Amino acid sequence: QAAKSARTVVITGVPDGLLHDDVMTDILVIHFQMSKNNGGDVEEVLYPTMEKGVAYVTFEDQEVVESVLKKDEHRLEDKRLSRCYPLKVTRYCEHVSAFRIYLVVLPL
């Protein structure tokens, strides 16, 4: 099995404060397990995180990360949400390194 970081994606655009965190976590699990979203078996969803509207989704298999990233657009839809929300999906590794660069560039 690949390292956890290689099996994890970063989700931005998660609607914040609309539903209980547990409910939003369930909705994210369902979304990323659906074949129509190029999903697969979800090992873990980390939500909420330190960043507003951001979740981390870890899959059982690294191949699922590749297929999820290939999907043009992810739209979070559920009967418990009043509308659908576009999500941005990126690799965990890229997110972390971009965040580090961002910290270095800003003058303190």
Secondary structure, DSSP 4 states (H G I P E B T S, - for coil): ---GGGGEEEEE-PPPSSS-HHHHHHHHHHHHH-GGGT---EEEEE-S-SSTTEEEEEESSHHHHHHHHHSS-EEE--TTSSS-EEEEEEEHHHHHHHHHHHHHHS--
